[in-house]
Amino acid sequence: MSGLLIAAPSSGAGKTTVTLGLLRALRQRGLAVAPGKAGPDYIDPAFHTAASGVPCLNFDPWGMRPELLLANAGLHGAGRMLVVEAMMGLFDGAADGSGAPADLAAALGLAVVLVVDCARMSQSVAALVSGYARFRNDIRVVGVILNRVGSDRHEMMLRDALVTVGVPVLAVLRADAGLALPERHLGLVQAGEHAGLEDFIERAAAAVSQRMDLEALIEVAGQPRAADLRNGPSRLPPLGQRIAVASDLAYAFRYEHLLSGWRMAGAETRLFSPLADEAPPDDADAIYLPGGYPELHGGKLAAAESFRNGMQHAAERGVRIFGECGGYMTLGEAVIDAEGKSHRMLGLLPLVTSFATRRRHLGYRVVRPVSGGFFNEPMRAHEFHYATIVSEGEADRLFDARDAIGTELGAVGLRRGAVSGSFMHLIDLAGEAA
């Protein structure tokens, strides 16, 4: 088992493209890889899975207890090379600075490779790399990838400047307009919507294979710490024994560690597609609607009668139904899209949400369950959406919430009988954050 953290000074440096190319290039060399994503990302993991052929796991140094990070590293990386893409900048974390990618590298013993966007710099790269390499003595920056380099002369200037820094140059990748992924308001356009994704990954892999010293990269990879899986930590309890999980382009924002944890606890998970007008299986005793983009598919969801009838019949039978973010909005009465058009939703919770006036809600949360619901322990969570609440009817509240620095946010989410949901994406039990 070996491990790398692909990090950068900031977002937009090209970490995702480099990671995709590296995962595919290593796979093509016959090396067993295990992709990971630092932080609460719901979109990049699907790209990592496509590039590696292996499900991507999130490693969240703020949202996960240390024992869960170690257990997931042992479970996911055993016998393979763990390649984790960082979020934001290497030292960027929550509002108080905690939970940065550097914290993950320190916790798991991952060697750090720094991706630097060199499009608008030359000799200044030396000061930047030197500063990042020496800022913390509990992590190891083992190499740098110079990205978006314009010419042979530009490369020479960058290499000459880095000679005295002591951090080896592992790759020099040229600027390539074809190595850019389309984005929307929550991040990249989903992997499932990218018609040319395979060609894109192959192009990124070719660039990495041609311009990166893969042998040197493999040699400097760290040996991550991992937990003894025989004594793994407690995880979020499964919603039921047979859990129906909505899964398509409207409901793709789920954490793989959450579903795998439910299966490790003995639960069965079965996927169904609301966009294909599929009802949840009749024998499901729980239904999970993850986050996603229901607002982009409002008309299709409003017309999905089999999905609607199946969900309403399940609610009448007392099946436990839980929705997060986009799934929560779907459980409501209506979603208003960015053009101001209202789309009928399931009507299982008294909630109307809108994207006509967008407002960003972003940050880590600690949520404490209100008595009477399914959940009974404080949990760590993440919130990221642009929806506004137009109206809320009479129903029980689901959680009390506070942000990463302890500011109380009040009651969030709704519960009516066995149906509940909120904008929070649940990650792990709270542990010390409680």
ABEGO torsion letter per residue (X at the ends): XBBBBBBBABBGAGAAAAAAAAAAAAAAAGBBBBBBBBEBBAAAAAAAAAAAGBBBBBBBAAABBAAAAAAAAAAAABGBBBBBBBBEBAABBBAAGBGBAAAAAAAAGBBBBBBBBAAABBAAAAAAAAAAAAABAABBBABBBBBGBABAAAAAAAAAAAAAAGBBBABBBBBBAABBBBBBAAEBBBAAABAAAAAAAAAAAAAAAAABBAAAAAAABBBBBBBBAABBBBBBBBABABBBBBBBAABABBBAAAAAAAAAAGBBBBBBBAAAGBBBBAABABBBBBBEBAAAAAAAAAABAAAAAAAAAAAAAGBBBBBBEAAAAAABABBBBAAGBBBBBAGABBBBBBAABBBBBBEBBBBBBBBGBABABBBBBBBBBABBBABBBBBBBABBBBBAAGBBAEBBEBBBEABBBBABBBABBAEAAX
